Amino acid sequence: MLSVRRHARSLLSLPVTAARRCNARQIKNATEGLLRLLKRDNPTSESLHRTGLWNYKKTGPKPKGDRARVNVTDDELCDAIIDQNRESLLRHQGCDLVDMFPGCGVWSRKLTDLLQPRSHIMLEPDADLYKPFLEPLLARPNTQLLPKSGILWHELDGILTPEFLPNQAKTDQKSPNGVPRNDTLLVTANFSWHPKKRFASFNSVAQLLFYQFICSIRPGSLFQKYGQVRMLIWIMDSEKRPYVPQNMQSRQKASIESEMLTEWVHELAGLDVPDPKKVDLSEEGVPVKRSASDSTWFVRDESIELDSAQKVLARMRERGIVTPPGRETRLAQKVLARADEPPAVAGEGPIEITRAFYYEYEKMLALFEEGNIQRGSPQHKRMLVLGSNVRVHQGQLEVFTAFIKEYDEIIALYAAAAEESPDSAAKLAEAKRKDAEWNEKLSRMPSDMRNQVILCRDNLHVYRQNPPLLAWDRREIEPLVVKPTDFFPNVPLSLLDVQPKAISPHLRGRDGDVLDQLMKGLYYHSTLTIDKALNTLAPGAADGVLPNCPSIYDPSKAGVPVGGMGTLAVRSLNEKQILEVLDGWLKWDFKPSYTELVARTSEALEGEDDQLITEV
């Protein structure tokens, strides 16, 4: 789909002679791809379309503006977001509002209707294009429209001054009591471009901007120099995964940093997670290929998903929050549909991980039984292969379930042995014996199945913590489901709510730099157990560091006493455990110097983390 859209845009700029060389099918496909992005389901989309920026036909002066920008245009969606989060947003009533890339202003108008800010600064690089849309906002008192983007730091620094924010004062970033929350300043931005804008070696300017906004919390720079300033940021739905991971497979270094620097990163609205069982077949029984953004390969046990959704809906009921019809997530619908059944409990019962080929097999089998697929045809051969895959996968899930059940029994034995009793020594010996047997059986498995067992364990382990490790499982409200036509062009976006938190002052200095390098090195091997990952940084590091990390092995503190391949992986460490690793590293007498550590982790650097935007 993306290539089609880019091809459509390239066709618009081709000379007539060059365009004629394109065959009719290319032109038709490209045109249809472009038109699919320009559907208008609301008056604002219609008005944007009439500007001619997205459908310029060379019949007059060419509109000036960035047509890669994606605008939020649906009033009903914005109203629903405001209604669901009214209680949380009202603490910013009468604040100073900094609004970056307001565009057509639908979201900005709804937000200011609720908050009635004492000042509203809009940074809009395409001010001439969007000024007619922003006139209702400009008619309000203390509202300014500045023809700047704000993503160039020298421009943004020029706004963060007493001239524009006279009611804001810088905070003491070295205060032993931590930096206080500042509800008198709120930042909202729309960092969404389609196709994505690149900067240097970074694939997306939007992700770079979001990452740097998160990273500004630690040194107290940008907006964070005024305290813990909340941020509401629209980004492409396909770019949210590093910051709102919904499973361990998606938990990256950026996820860890956001967890350590923020109280939460919540998704208030976004595209629903596609159903793993949903597969569309053509009339010939051939599966219709999904786009890359619709990948359903990264999934976890269905009992975890249902348990998580149940708790969110229960919290919403207590607060009287109701999701508008048509905006419910698939999980919420599934929980409501099984209201008469016993509640799902994560980790109880067989592991259920449904892959797309399950449903594809069911549909093809139905077509075969109806006589629409002939025996011996390519479709029939594929159906037989899929049937074999289903049976193999179901057998694997039974093996995974047995391993996880045995693992839980070992954890229970270790916990019982930790309690003072006459038979504690016997229980400990029994736990170690079963631990060794479990590791021995796991080592004899094929590597792909062994990795899947550990992955199932990791997803279950981080969910069972109190509170759950992933911010997704701590969400207070189920996100609203967006539709492509809520935006113009029709590219789905997500609204992320970022609330910074007070961090330990010593993390703002050299210790914070050491932690950053440790995370870069360790997360280069995120699936390794923590002892093996440490030893990749320096020989003997595990023996020198881990004795100072008691919570990694303490089940009462989200640790795992199981040894060998059952030891916690890097990606499963929570904030307390990561800080213990830092503390153990700093106490280790034979640790490499900071310069040596930087050199040893340089292979894990991707370059984009340390780039600053000076031009776009």
C-alpha positions as CSV (number, residue, x, y, z in Angstrom):
1,M,0.0,0.0,0.0
2,L,2.8,2.4,0.9
3,S,4.6,1.9,-2.4
4,V,1.3,2.5,-4.2
5,R,0.8,5.8,-2.4
6,R,4.3,6.9,-3.1
7,H,3.9,5.9,-6.7
8,A,0.7,7.9,-6.9
9,R,2.5,11.0,-5.7
10,S,5.4,10.5,-8.1
11,L,3.0,10.2,-11.0
12,L,1.5,13.6,-10.2
13,S,4.9,15.2,-10.6
14,L,5.9,13.3,-13.8
15,P,6.1,15.1,-17.2
16,V,3.3,14.1,-19.6
17,T,5.7,12.2,-21.8
18,A,7.1,10.2,-18.9
19,A,3.6,9.5,-17.5
20,R,2.5,8.1,-20.9
21,R,5.2,5.5,-20.6
22,C,3.5,4.1,-17.5
23,N,1.2,1.3,-18.4
24,A,-2.5,1.8,-17.8
25,R,-2.5,-0.6,-14.9
26,Q,0.1,1.3,-13.0
27,I,-1.8,4.6,-13.5
28,K,-5.0,3.0,-12.4
29,N,-3.5,1.4,-9.3
30,A,-1.7,4.6,-8.3
31,T,-4.7,6.8,-8.8
32,E,-6.9,4.4,-6.7
33,G,-4.3,4.4,-4.0
34,L,-4.2,8.2,-3.8
35,L,-8.0,8.5,-3.9
36,R,-8.3,6.0,-1.0
37,L,-6.4,8.6,1.1
38,L,-8.7,11.5,0.2
39,K,-12.1,10.4,1.3
40,R,-14.1,13.1,3.0
41,D,-16.5,12.1,5.7
42,N,-16.8,15.4,7.5
43,P,-17.0,19.1,6.7
44,T,-13.4,19.8,7.8
45,S,-12.0,17.2,5.4
46,E,-14.1,18.7,2.6
47,S,-12.7,22.2,3.4
48,L,-9.1,20.9,3.4
49,H,-9.7,19.1,0.1
50,R,-10.9,22.4,-1.4
51,T,-7.6,24.1,-0.6
52,G,-6.2,22.1,-3.6
53,L,-3.0,21.2,-1.7
54,W,-3.7,17.4,-2.1
55,N,-5.4,17.5,-5.5
56,Y,-3.6,20.3,-7.3
57,K,-4.6,20.3,-11.0
58,K,-2.4,23.1,-12.3
59,T,-5.4,25.4,-12.9
60,G,-4.2,28.3,-10.8
61,P,-1.6,29.3,-8.2
62,K,-0.2,26.3,-6.4
63,P,-1.2,26.2,-2.7
64,K,1.8,26.5,-0.4
65,G,2.1,23.9,2.3
66,D,3.3,20.5,3.3
67,R,0.9,17.9,1.9
68,A,2.5,15.1,3.8
69,R,0.9,16.5,7.0
70,V,-2.0,14.5,8.4
71,N,-4.8,16.5,10.0
72,V,-7.2,15.4,12.7
73,T,-10.6,16.4,11.2
74,D,-13.4,14.4,13.0
75,D,-15.3,16.4,15.7
76,E,-17.0,13.3,17.1
77,L,-13.6,11.6,17.7
78,C,-12.2,14.6,19.5
79,D,-15.4,15.0,21.6
80,A,-15.2,11.3,22.6
81,I,-11.5,11.7,23.7
82,I,-12.3,14.8,25.7
83,D,-15.3,13.1,27.4
84,Q,-13.4,9.9,28.3
85,N,-10.5,11.8,29.8
86,R,-12.4,14.9,31.1
87,E,-11.5,14.1,34.8
88,S,-7.8,13.9,34.0
89,L,-7.7,16.9,31.7
90,L,-9.6,19.3,34.0
91,R,-6.5,19.6,36.3
92,H,-5.0,21.7,33.5
93,Q,-8.0,24.1,33.4
94,G,-6.7,27.7,33.0
95,C,-3.2,26.6,32.0
96,D,-0.8,27.8,29.4
97,L,-1.2,25.7,26.3
98,V,1.6,25.2,23.7
99,D,0.2,23.8,20.5
100,M,2.6,22.5,17.9
101,F,1.3,21.8,14.4
102,P,-2.4,22.5,15.1
103,G,-3.2,22.3,11.4
104,C,-6.9,22.7,10.8
105,G,-7.4,23.1,14.5
106,V,-10.2,20.6,15.3
107,W,-8.4,19.0,18.2
108,S,-7.1,22.4,19.4
109,R,-10.6,23.8,19.5
110,K,-12.0,20.9,21.5
111,L,-9.1,21.0,23.9
112,T,-9.4,24.8,24.5
113,D,-13.2,24.6,24.9
114,L,-12.6,22.3,27.9
115,L,-9.5,23.9,29.4
116,Q,-10.1,27.6,28.7
117,P,-6.3,28.3,28.8
118,R,-5.0,31.6,30.0
119,S,-2.7,31.6,27.0
120,H,-2.6,29.6,23.8
121,I,0.5,29.6,21.6
122,M,0.1,27.9,18.3
123,L,3.3,27.0,16.4
124,E,2.3,26.4,12.8
125,P,4.8,26.5,9.9
126,D,2.0,26.5,7.3
127,A,0.3,29.5,9.0
128,D,-1.0,31.0,5.7
129,L,-2.7,27.8,4.7
130,Y,-4.3,27.0,8.0
131,K,-5.1,30.5,9.2
132,P,-8.7,30.4,7.9
133,F,-9.3,27.2,9.9
134,L,-7.8,28.7,13.0
135,E,-9.7,32.0,12.9
136,P,-12.2,30.9,15.6
137,L,-9.3,30.1,17.9
138,L,-7.5,33.4,17.1
139,A,-10.6,35.3,18.1
140,R,-10.2,34.1,21.7
141,P,-8.1,36.2,24.1
142,N,-4.4,35.6,24.6
143,T,-4.1,33.3,21.6
144,Q,-1.1,33.7,19.2
145,L,-0.3,32.0,15.9
146,L,3.4,31.9,15.2
147,P,4.6,30.8,11.7
148,K,7.2,28.4,13.2
149,S,7.4,24.7,13.5
150,G,9.0,24.5,16.9
151,I,10.8,21.3,16.0
152,L,14.0,23.3,15.4
153,W,15.3,23.7,18.9
154,H,16.5,27.3,18.4
155,E,12.9,28.2,17.5
156,L,11.4,26.3,20.4
157,D,13.9,27.9,22.8
158,G,12.8,31.3,21.6
159,I,9.2,30.5,22.7
160,L,10.1,29.1,26.1
161,T,10.9,32.5,27.5
162,P,9.2,35.0,29.9
163,E,8.0,36.9,26.8
164,F,5.7,34.1,25.7
165,L,5.3,32.3,29.0
166,P,5.4,35.0,31.7
167,N,3.5,32.8,34.2
168,Q,6.1,30.0,34.1
169,A,9.2,29.7,36.2
170,K,12.2,27.4,35.9
171,T,12.4,24.7,38.6
172,D,15.5,23.4,40.5
173,Q,16.4,20.3,38.6
174,K,18.8,19.2,41.4
175,S,16.3,19.5,44.2
176,P,16.6,16.5,46.6
177,N,12.8,16.4,46.7
178,G,12.6,15.9,43.0
179,V,11.0,18.1,40.3
180,P,7.3,18.9,41.0
181,R,4.5,18.3,38.6
182,N,3.4,21.4,36.7
183,D,-0.3,21.3,35.7
184,T,-0.2,25.0,34.7
185,L,1.5,24.2,31.4
186,L,0.3,21.7,28.8
187,V,1.9,20.7,25.5
188,T,0.0,19.2,22.5
189,A,1.5,18.4,19.1
190,N,0.8,16.6,15.9
191,F,3.9,14.9,14.7
192,S,2.5,13.0,11.8
193,W,3.6,13.0,8.2
194,H,2.7,10.5,5.4
195,P,4.9,9.4,3.8
196,K,7.2,9.6,6.8
197,K,9.8,12.3,6.8
198,R,13.4,11.2,7.2
199,F,16.1,13.0,9.0
200,A,19.8,12.0,8.4
201,S,19.9,8.2,9.2
202,F,16.6,8.3,11.2
203,N,13.7,6.8,9.4
204,S,11.1,9.1,10.9
205,V,11.3,12.7,12.1
206,A,8.2,12.0,14.2
207,Q,9.8,9.2,16.2
208,L,12.9,11.2,16.7
209,L,10.9,14.2,18.0
210,F,8.9,12.0,20.3
211,Y,12.0,10.3,21.6
212,Q,13.7,13.6,22.3
213,F,10.6,14.9,24.1
214,I,10.8,11.8,26.3
215,C,14.6,12.2,26.8
216,S,14.2,15.9,27.8
217,I,12.6,14.8,31.1
218,R,15.9,13.5,32.5
219,P,18.0,16.7,32.2
220,G,15.0,18.9,32.6
221,S,15.3,20.6,29.2
222,L,12.8,22.0,26.8
223,F,9.3,22.2,28.4
224,Q,10.5,20.1,31.4
225,K,12.6,22.9,32.8
226,Y,9.3,24.3,34.1
227,G,8.5,21.0,36.0
228,Q,6.9,17.8,35.0
229,V,4.9,19.0,32.0
230,R,2.3,16.7,30.5
231,M,2.3,16.1,26.7
232,L,-0.5,15.0,24.4
233,I,1.0,14.0,21.1
234,W,-0.5,12.7,17.8
235,I,1.8,10.3,15.9
236,M,1.3,7.8,13.1
237,D,-0.4,4.7,14.5
238,S,2.4,2.6,13.0
239,E,5.0,4.5,15.0
240,K,3.5,4.0,18.5
241,R,4.8,0.5,19.2
242,P,8.2,1.4,20.9
243,Y,6.4,3.6,23.4
244,V,3.2,1.6,24.0
245,P,4.3,-2.0,23.7
246,Q,1.5,-4.5,24.2
247,N,3.8,-7.5,24.6
248,M,7.4,-8.4,25.4
249,Q,8.3,-8.8,21.8
250,S,7.7,-5.0,21.3
251,R,9.5,-3.8,24.4
252,Q,12.6,-2.0,23.3
253,K,15.2,0.3,24.8
254,A,12.9,3.3,24.1
255,S,10.2,1.5,26.1
256,I,12.5,1.1,29.1
257,E,13.5,4.8,29.0
258,S,9.9,6.0,28.8
259,E,9.0,3.7,31.8
260,M,11.8,5.1,33.8
261,L,11.1,8.8,33.0
262,T,7.3,8.8,32.9
263,E,4.4,8.0,35.2
264,W,2.6,6.8,32.2
265,V,2.5,6.8,28.4
266,H,-1.1,5.9,27.6
267,E,-2.8,5.6,24.3
268,L,-6.0,7.6,24.3
269,A,-7.0,6.8,20.8
270,G,-5.6,4.6,18.0
271,L,-6.1,1.9,15.4
272,D,-7.5,-1.3,16.9
273,V,-5.2,-4.3,17.2
274,P,-6.3,-6.5,14.2
275,D,-7.8,-9.9,15.0
276,P,-5.2,-12.6,14.5
277,K,-8.0,-14.9,13.2
278,K,-9.2,-12.4,10.6
279,V,-8.0,-13.3,7.1
280,D,-9.7,-12.3,3.9
281,L,-9.7,-14.7,1.0
282,S,-10.3,-14.0,-2.7
283,E,-13.0,-15.8,-4.6
284,E,-10.3,-18.3,-5.6
285,G,-9.5,-19.0,-2.0
286,V,-6.2,-17.1,-2.0
287,P,-5.4,-15.1,1.1
288,V,-5.4,-11.3,0.6
289,K,-2.1,-9.9,1.9
290,R,-2.2,-7.5,4.7
291,S,-0.1,-4.4,5.0
292,A,3.0,-4.4,7.2
293,S,1.4,-2.3,9.9
294,D,-1.4,-4.9,10.3
295,S,1.1,-7.6,11.5
296,T,-0.4,-9.9,14.0
297,W,2.7,-12.0,14.6
298,F,3.5,-10.4,17.9
299,V,0.8,-11.7,20.1
300,R,0.6,-13.3,23.6
301,D,-1.6,-15.7,25.4
302,E,-5.2,-14.8,25.0
303,S,-5.9,-15.3,28.7
304,I,-3.5,-12.4,29.5
305,E,-5.2,-10.1,27.0
306,L,-8.7,-10.9,28.4
307,D,-7.6,-10.5,32.0
308,S,-6.0,-7.2,31.2
309,A,-9.1,-5.9,29.3
310,Q,-11.4,-7.1,32.1
311,K,-9.6,-5.0,34.7
312,V,-9.6,-1.9,32.5
313,L,-13.4,-2.2,31.8
314,A,-14.0,-2.7,35.5
315,R,-12.1,0.5,36.3
316,M,-14.1,2.3,33.6
317,R,-17.4,1.1,35.1
318,E,-16.4,2.3,38.6
319,R,-15.8,5.8,37.1
320,G,-18.9,5.8,35.0
321,I,-16.9,6.0,31.7
322,V,-18.7,4.5,28.7
323,T,-17.1,4.1,25.2
324,P,-19.2,5.5,22.4
325,P,-20.7,2.8,20.0
326,G,-18.3,2.0,17.2
327,R,-15.2,3.1,19.1
328,E,-14.8,-0.1,21.2
329,T,-11.7,-2.2,20.8
330,R,-11.9,-5.8,19.7
331,L,-10.8,-7.0,23.2
332,A,-13.4,-4.9,24.9
333,Q,-16.1,-6.4,22.7
334,K,-14.9,-9.9,23.4
335,V,-14.9,-9.3,27.2
336,L,-18.5,-7.9,27.0
337,A,-19.6,-10.8,24.9
338,R,-18.5,-13.3,27.4
339,A,-19.9,-11.5,30.4
340,D,-21.9,-14.6,31.5
341,E,-18.7,-16.8,31.5
342,P,-16.2,-17.0,34.4
343,P,-13.6,-14.2,34.3
344,A,-10.4,-15.1,32.5
345,V,-7.3,-15.4,34.7
346,A,-3.9,-14.9,33.1
347,G,-1.9,-18.2,33.1
348,E,-4.8,-20.5,34.0
349,G,-5.7,-23.1,31.5
350,P,-4.1,-24.0,28.2
351,I,-2.0,-21.4,26.4
352,E,-4.0,-20.0,23.5
353,I,-2.0,-18.1,20.8
354,T,-4.0,-17.9,17.6
355,R,-2.2,-17.4,14.3
356,A,-3.7,-16.1,11.1
357,F,-3.4,-19.4,9.4
358,Y,-6.0,-21.0,11.7
359,Y,-8.8,-18.9,10.3
360,E,-7.4,-19.2,6.8
361,Y,-7.5,-22.9,7.1
362,E,-11.1,-22.9,8.4
363,K,-12.2,-20.7,5.5
364,M,-10.4,-22.8,2.9
365,L,-11.8,-26.1,4.4
366,A,-15.3,-24.7,4.2
367,L,-14.7,-23.7,0.5
368,F,-13.4,-27.2,-0.2
369,E,-16.4,-28.9,1.4
370,E,-18.7,-26.7,-0.6
371,G,-16.9,-27.8,-3.8
372,N,-15.3,-24.4,-4.5
373,I,-11.8,-25.8,-4.2
374,Q,-10.8,-28.7,-6.4
375,R,-8.8,-31.6,-5.1
376,G,-5.2,-31.4,-6.4
377,S,-5.4,-27.7,-7.1
378,P,-2.9,-25.2,-5.7
379,Q,-5.5,-24.0,-3.2
380,H,-6.1,-27.6,-2.1
381,K,-2.4,-28.2,-1.6
382,R,-2.2,-25.0,0.5
383,M,-5.2,-26.1,2.5
384,L,-3.4,-29.4,3.4
385,V,-0.2,-27.5,4.4
386,L,-2.3,-25.2,6.6
387,G,-4.0,-28.1,8.2
388,S,-0.7,-29.6,9.1
389,N,0.5,-26.3,10.4
390,V,-2.5,-26.0,12.7
391,R,-2.0,-29.5,14.1
392,V,1.7,-28.9,14.7
393,H,1.0,-25.5,16.3
394,Q,-1.6,-26.9,18.6
395,G,0.8,-29.7,19.7
396,Q,3.4,-27.0,20.4
397,L,1.0,-25.1,22.6
398,E,0.3,-28.2,24.7
399,V,4.1,-28.5,25.2
400,F,4.4,-24.8,26.2
401,T,1.5,-25.2,28.6
402,A,3.1,-28.1,30.3
403,F,6.4,-26.3,30.6
404,I,4.8,-23.1,32.1
405,K,2.8,-25.3,34.6
406,E,6.0,-27.0,35.7
407,Y,7.7,-23.6,35.9
408,D,5.0,-22.2,38.2
409,E,5.4,-25.3,40.5
410,I,9.1,-24.6,40.8
411,I,8.5,-21.0,41.7
412,A,6.0,-22.1,44.3
413,L,8.6,-24.5,45.8
414,Y,11.2,-21.7,46.0
415,A,8.7,-19.4,47.7
416,A,7.8,-22.1,50.2
417,A,11.5,-22.8,50.9
418,A,12.0,-19.1,51.6
419,E,9.6,-19.3,54.6
420,E,11.1,-20.4,57.9
421,S,10.0,-24.0,58.7
422,P,11.6,-27.3,59.7
423,D,11.5,-28.6,56.1
424,S,12.8,-25.5,54.4
425,A,16.1,-27.2,53.5
426,A,14.2,-30.1,52.0
427,K,11.9,-27.8,50.0
428,L,14.9,-25.9,48.7
429,A,16.7,-29.1,47.6
430,E,13.5,-30.2,45.9
431,A,13.2,-26.9,44.1
432,K,16.7,-27.0,42.8
433,R,16.3,-30.6,41.6
434,K,13.2,-29.7,39.7
435,D,14.9,-26.5,38.4
436,A,17.7,-28.6,37.0
437,E,15.3,-31.1,35.4
438,W,13.3,-28.3,33.8
439,N,16.4,-26.7,32.3
440,E,17.6,-30.0,31.1
441,K,14.3,-30.7,29.3
442,L,14.2,-27.2,27.9
443,S,17.8,-27.6,26.5
444,R,16.8,-30.7,24.5
445,M,14.1,-28.8,22.7
446,P,14.6,-27.2,19.2
447,S,15.8,-23.6,19.7
448,D,12.6,-22.1,18.1
449,M,10.3,-23.9,20.5
450,R,12.7,-23.2,23.5
451,N,12.5,-19.5,22.7
452,Q,8.7,-19.6,22.5
453,V,8.6,-21.2,26.0
454,I,10.7,-18.5,27.4
455,L,8.6,-15.9,25.6
456,C,5.4,-17.3,27.0
457,R,7.0,-17.2,30.5
458,D,8.2,-13.6,30.0
459,N,4.8,-12.3,28.9
460,L,3.1,-14.0,31.8
461,H,5.8,-13.0,34.3
462,V,5.6,-9.2,33.5
463,Y,1.8,-9.3,33.6
464,R,1.7,-11.0,37.1
465,Q,3.7,-8.2,38.7
466,N,1.9,-5.8,40.9
467,P,1.5,-3.5,39.1
468,P,2.0,-5.1,35.7
469,L,5.3,-4.0,34.0
470,L,3.8,-2.8,30.7
471,A,2.1,0.6,30.7
472,W,-0.4,-1.0,28.4
473,D,-1.6,-3.3,31.1
474,R,-1.8,-0.4,33.6
475,R,-4.1,1.7,31.4
476,E,-7.1,3.3,33.2
477,I,-9.2,3.6,30.0
478,E,-9.5,1.4,26.9
479,P,-8.3,3.5,24.0
480,L,-10.9,4.7,21.5
481,V,-10.7,3.1,18.1
482,V,-10.0,5.5,15.3
483,K,-11.0,5.2,11.6
484,P,-8.8,6.4,8.7
485,T,-11.5,8.9,7.7
486,D,-11.2,10.6,11.0
487,F,-8.1,12.2,9.5
488,F,-7.2,13.9,6.2
489,P,-5.4,12.4,4.3
490,N,-6.9,9.1,5.6
491,V,-4.0,7.8,7.5
492,P,-4.8,6.6,11.0
493,L,-3.1,8.3,13.9
494,S,-2.7,7.6,17.7
495,L,-2.9,10.1,20.5
496,L,-0.4,9.4,23.2
497,D,-0.7,10.9,26.7
498,V,2.8,11.4,28.3
499,Q,3.0,12.3,32.0
500,P,6.6,12.7,33.3
501,K,7.5,11.7,36.8
502,A,10.1,12.7,39.4
503,I,13.3,10.7,38.9
504,S,16.2,10.2,41.2
505,P,18.5,13.3,41.0
506,H,21.7,11.2,40.6
507,L,20.3,9.9,37.3
508,R,20.6,13.4,35.9
509,G,24.4,13.3,36.2
510,R,27.2,10.9,35.2
511,D,25.3,7.9,36.7
512,G,22.5,8.6,34.3
513,D,25.0,8.6,31.4
514,V,26.4,5.2,32.6
515,L,22.8,3.8,32.8
516,D,22.2,5.0,29.2
517,Q,25.3,3.1,28.0
518,L,24.4,0.0,30.0
519,M,20.9,0.0,28.5
520,K,22.3,0.4,25.0
521,G,24.7,-2.5,25.5
522,L,22.2,-4.8,27.3
523,Y,19.3,-4.2,24.9
524,Y,21.5,-5.1,22.0
525,H,21.1,-8.6,23.5
526,S,17.6,-8.1,25.0
527,T,16.5,-11.8,24.7
528,L,19.6,-13.0,26.6
529,T,19.4,-13.8,30.3
530,I,20.7,-10.9,32.4
531,D,23.9,-12.7,33.4
532,K,24.9,-13.6,29.9
533,A,24.1,-10.1,28.6
534,L,26.3,-8.5,31.3
535,N,29.2,-10.7,30.4
536,T,29.0,-9.4,26.8
537,L,29.9,-5.9,28.2
538,A,32.8,-7.2,30.3
539,P,34.1,-10.6,31.3
540,G,33.0,-11.5,34.8
541,A,30.5,-8.7,34.9
542,A,27.7,-11.0,36.0
543,D,29.7,-12.2,39.0
544,G,30.6,-8.7,40.0
545,V,27.2,-7.0,39.5
546,L,24.4,-9.5,40.2
547,P,25.2,-10.1,43.9
548,N,24.1,-6.5,44.4
549,C,20.8,-7.2,42.6
550,P,18.6,-9.2,45.1
551,S,15.3,-8.4,43.5
552,I,16.2,-10.1,40.2
553,Y,16.0,-13.5,42.1
554,D,13.4,-12.7,44.7
555,P,9.9,-13.8,43.6
556,S,8.3,-11.5,46.1
557,K,9.9,-8.6,44.2
558,A,9.0,-9.7,40.6
559,G,12.3,-11.7,40.5
560,V,12.8,-15.3,39.3
561,P,14.9,-17.8,41.4
562,V,14.9,-20.3,38.5
563,G,18.5,-20.6,37.1
564,G,19.9,-21.4,33.7
565,M,17.6,-20.6,30.9
566,G,14.9,-19.6,33.4
567,T,16.8,-16.6,34.6
568,L,15.2,-13.3,33.8
569,A,16.0,-11.9,30.3
570,V,17.1,-8.3,29.9
571,R,13.7,-7.4,28.3
572,S,11.9,-8.6,31.4
573,L,13.7,-6.3,34.0
574,N,11.5,-3.7,35.7
575,E,12.7,-0.3,36.8
576,K,13.8,-1.3,40.3
577,Q,15.8,-4.2,38.9
578,I,17.5,-2.0,36.2
579,L,18.5,0.5,38.9
580,E,19.9,-2.4,41.0
581,V,22.0,-3.4,37.9
582,L,23.3,0.2,37.7
583,D,24.1,0.2,41.4
584,G,25.9,-3.1,41.2
585,W,27.8,-1.9,38.2
586,L,29.0,1.2,40.0
587,K,30.1,-0.8,43.0
588,W,32.0,-3.4,40.9
589,D,35.7,-2.9,41.5
590,F,36.7,-4.2,38.1
591,K,34.2,-2.4,35.9
592,P,35.5,-0.8,32.7
593,S,35.9,3.0,32.7
594,Y,33.1,5.1,31.2
595,T,35.1,5.7,28.1
596,E,35.7,1.9,27.7
597,L,32.0,1.2,28.3
598,V,31.1,3.7,25.5
599,A,33.5,1.9,23.2
600,R,32.2,-1.5,24.1
601,T,28.6,-0.6,23.5
602,S,29.2,1.4,20.3
603,E,28.1,-1.6,18.2
604,A,24.7,-1.3,19.7
605,L,24.4,2.4,18.8
606,E,22.1,3.0,15.9
607,G,22.9,6.7,15.6
608,E,19.4,8.1,15.7
609,D,19.2,8.4,19.5
610,D,21.8,11.1,19.8
611,Q,20.8,13.2,16.8
612,L,19.4,16.7,17.3
613,I,17.3,18.4,14.8
614,T,18.9,21.5,13.4
615,E,17.1,21.5,10.1
616,V,14.3,19.6,8.3
